[in-house]
């Protein structure tokens, strides 16, 4: 399989360089490549979820000025917003690389994206290099996602890529939670409650918008749960629910022929007018204006 991964490696490396320089939504090596693009050696501020799987050889890199090393069988996690640059790479280096933004896949990722960003900020508790046990799987996703960008009018290819990115995101949540929650610290327990909240919101946000509902499910007070959510991710419970509703509504307006009244009913708003007021407050546009923008 690795031989398949390495086909046209130089062309994919050049495309990766171009995509990183242009800050594309998805920057993937599309398989195994022999070393890093120049942009990653020069250094850049990461703008998405960044992953490097090392298959052979080794390399040294800096994250915000702190030096680290990675070798065969290890995965490097590059948090969003940090400055990354490679300072040494061995002649036999083989890596799989991907950097992707979650915003373009918000309609399929939903509130789980909060989990990824949460883990990405845990650099004091979560090492940037370790053996996850999922290196082959992560590299497989990089290969399937590919290096090129599908055409905007290629509906099936675009949605296939979205689903692959969704699967990779869920895999990362599994990897991160297994590592982080194993510590048993107070911070880990708070994070576990937050992740349970995220799962509850994903399951019930279409019908339940009140904080009391989610607090009751978790056997906590509404005040404590909102304070915990705000401290962990920067949003209250209600803000997370509103974001989930808004994402879903935008997706329905974009990809279905349902009327505003029908969408309003699905979210259990008392009438289309109240749904319109809510949507305008969240996005700055009425549902109809949002749909007409296309």
C-alpha positions in Angstrom: 0.0 0.0 0.0 2.9 2.4 0.8 4.1 2.2 -2.8 0.6 3.4 -3.9 0.8 6.2 -1.4 4.2 7.3 -2.9 3.0 7.6 -6.5 3.7 11.1 -7.9 5.1 12.3 -4.6 7.0 15.2 -6.0 3.9 16.6 -7.8 1.8 16.3 -4.6 4.5 17.9 -2.5 4.5 20.9 -5.0 0.7 21.1 -4.7 0.9 21.0 -0.9 3.4 23.9 -1.0 1.0 25.9 -3.2 -2.0 25.1 -1.0 -0.3 26.1 2.3 1.0 29.3 0.8 -2.6 30.1 -0.4 -4.1 29.0 3.0 -6.4 26.6 1.3 -9.3 25.0 3.3 -7.7 21.6 2.8 -3.9 21.2 2.4 -3.1 17.4 2.0 0.0 15.6 0.8 -2.5 13.0 -0.7 -0.2 10.2 0.6 3.4 9.6 1.6 5.9 12.3 0.5 9.7 12.5 0.9 10.1 15.5 3.2 8.3 18.8 3.7 7.4 21.6 1.4 9.5 24.7 1.6 6.8 26.6 3.3 6.9 24.3 6.3 10.7 24.6 6.5 10.5 28.4 6.3 7.8 28.5 8.9 4.1 29.6 9.0 1.3 30.2 11.4 -1.0 27.2 11.3 -4.5 28.0 10.2 -6.3 24.7 10.8 -6.0 21.3 12.3 -2.5 20.1 11.4 -1.2 16.5 11.4 2.0 14.9 10.3 2.5 11.1 10.4 6.1 10.0 10.3 6.5 6.7 8.4 10.3 6.5 8.4 13.3 8.6 9.3 12.9 11.6 11.6 12.7 15.3 11.8 13.0 18.2 14.3 10.6 21.1 14.4 9.6 24.1 16.4 6.2 25.0 17.8 6.1 28.7 18.9 9.9 28.6 19.5 10.0 25.3 21.4 12.0 22.5 19.7 10.6 18.9 19.4 11.6 15.7 17.6 9.5 13.1 15.8 10.4 9.7 14.4 9.0 6.7 12.6 5.6 5.6 14.0 4.8 8.9 15.6 2.2 11.6 14.8 2.7 15.3 15.3 -0.3 17.5 16.1 0.0 21.1 15.1 -2.4 23.3 17.1 -4.3 26.1 15.3 -2.7 29.5 15.6 0.8 28.4 16.5 4.0 29.1 14.5 5.4 25.8 13.1 8.7 25.3 11.2 10.8 22.2 10.4 14.5 22.7 11.4 15.9 19.3 10.4 14.8 16.3 8.4 16.7 13.0 7.8 17.4 11.8 4.2 15.1 8.8 4.6 12.2 10.8 5.8 8.7 9.7 4.7 5.6 11.6 6.0 1.9 12.1 5.4 0.7 15.6 6.0 -2.7 17.3 6.3 -3.9 20.8 7.5 -7.6 21.5 7.2 -10.1 24.1 8.4 -13.3 22.9 10.1 -15.4 25.9 9.1 -16.2 24.6 5.5 -17.4 21.3 7.0 -19.5 22.8 9.8 -22.7 21.5 8.3 -21.6 17.9 8.7 -19.2 18.2 11.7 -21.7 20.1 13.9 -20.9 20.8 17.5 -18.2 18.0 17.6 -15.9 20.6 16.1 -15.9 22.2 19.6 -14.2 19.0 20.8 -11.4 19.2 18.3 -10.7 22.9 19.1 -10.9 22.0 22.8 -8.2 19.4 22.5 -6.1 21.5 20.1 -5.8 24.1 22.9 -4.7 21.6 25.5 -1.0 21.8 24.7 0.1 21.8 28.4 -1.7 18.5 29.0 -1.5 17.0 25.6 1.9 16.4 23.9 2.3 17.4 20.3 4.1 14.2 19.5 3.1 10.7 20.4 2.3 7.2 19.1 -1.4 7.1 18.8 -1.7 3.6 17.5 -3.8 5.0 14.6 -0.9 6.2 12.4 -1.8 3.9 9.5 -5.5 5.0 9.7 -4.7 8.7 9.8 -2.3 8.2 6.8 -5.1 6.4 5.0 -7.4 9.3 5.4 -4.7 11.7 4.1 -4.4 9.4 1.0 -8.1 9.2 0.4 -8.7 12.9 0.9 -6.1 13.5 -1.8 -3.9 16.4 -2.7 -6.1 18.2 -5.3 -9.2 20.3 -4.7 -12.4 18.9 -6.4 -14.1 21.3 -8.8 -16.9 23.4 -7.2 -19.5 21.8 -9.5 -18.4 18.2 -8.7 -21.1 17.6 -6.1 -20.2 14.0 -5.3 -16.5 14.6 -5.0 -17.0 17.7 -2.7 -19.3 15.8 -0.4 -17.1 12.7 -0.4 -14.2 14.9 0.8 -16.5 16.4 3.5 -17.4 13.0 4.8 -13.8 11.9 4.8 -12.8 15.0 6.8 -15.7 14.3 9.2 -14.5 10.7 9.7 -11.0 12.0 10.4 -12.3 14.6 12.8 -14.2 11.9 14.8 -11.1 9.7 14.8 -9.1 12.6 16.3 -11.7 13.1 18.9 -11.4 9.4 19.9 -7.6 9.6 19.9 -7.5 12.8 22.0 -10.2 11.8 24.5 -8.5 8.4 25.1 -5.2 10.1 25.9 -6.4 13.2 27.7 -9.2 11.7 29.8 -7.0 8.8 31.0 -5.2 11.3 33.3 -8.1 11.5 35.8 -7.3 15.2 36.7 -10.0 17.7 37.7 -9.5 19.3 34.3 -10.1 16.0 32.6 -13.4 15.5 34.6 -14.6 18.9 33.5 -13.7 18.1 29.9 -15.6 14.8 30.1 -18.7 16.6 31.3 -18.3 19.0 28.4 -18.0 16.2 25.9 -21.2 14.6 27.3 -22.9 18.0 26.8 -21.7 18.2 23.2 -23.1 14.7 22.5 -26.5 15.7 24.1 -26.7 18.9 22.1 -26.0 16.9 18.9 -28.9 14.6 19.8 -31.5 17.1 21.0 -30.8 20.6 19.6 -33.6 20.4 17.0 -36.2 20.3 19.8 -34.5 21.4 23.0 -33.0 24.9 23.4 -33.2 25.4 27.2 -30.1 25.0 29.5 -32.3 23.3 32.1 -32.9 20.3 29.8 -29.2 19.6 29.3 -28.4 20.2 33.0 -31.1 17.8 34.1 -29.7 15.1 31.8 -26.3 15.6 33.3 -27.6 15.8 36.9 -26.1 19.3 37.3 -27.4 22.8 38.0 -28.0 25.0 35.0 -25.8 27.7 36.4 -22.9 25.3 37.0 -23.2 23.7 33.5 -23.2 27.1 31.7 -20.2 28.3 33.7 -18.3 25.1 33.0 -19.1 25.3 29.2 -18.1 29.0 29.1 -14.8 28.2 30.9 -14.0 25.2 28.7 -14.8 26.5 25.2 -15.8 30.2 25.5 -19.5 29.6 24.8 -22.5 29.1 27.1 -24.7 26.1 26.7 -27.4 28.2 25.0 -24.8 29.7 22.6 -23.7 26.2 21.6 -27.3 25.1 21.0 -28.0 28.3 19.0 -24.8 27.6 16.9 -26.0 24.0 16.2 -29.5 25.3 15.1 -27.9 28.0 12.9 -25.6 25.5 11.2 -28.4 23.1 10.5 -30.7 25.8 9.3 -28.0 27.1 6.9 -27.5 23.7 5.5 -31.2 23.2 4.9 -31.5 26.5 3.2 -28.5 25.7 1.0 -29.3 22.1 0.1 -33.1 21.6 0.3 -36.2 23.1 -1.3 -38.0 23.3 2.0 -39.8 26.5 2.7 -38.9 28.8 5.6 -42.1 27.8 7.3 -41.3 24.1 6.9 -37.8 24.6 8.4 -39.3 26.7 11.2 -41.6 23.8 12.0 -38.7 21.3 12.1 -37.0 23.4 14.8 -40.2 23.8 16.7 -40.4 27.6 16.5 -43.9 28.9 17.2 -44.0 30.5 13.7 -41.8 31.4 10.7 -41.5 35.0 12.0 -39.8 34.0 15.2 -37.5 31.7 13.3 -36.7 34.5 10.9 -35.9 36.8 13.8 -33.6 34.2 15.4 -31.8 33.4 12.1 -31.3 37.1 11.4 -29.8 37.7 14.8 -27.4 34.8 14.4 -26.3 35.5 10.8 -27.2 39.1 10.0 -29.5 37.9 7.1 -33.1 36.8 6.9 -33.5 33.1 5.9 -34.8 34.3 2.5 -31.8 36.7 1.9 -29.4 34.0 3.0 -30.9 31.6 0.4 -30.9 34.3 -2.3 -27.2 35.0 -1.8 -26.4 31.9 -3.9 
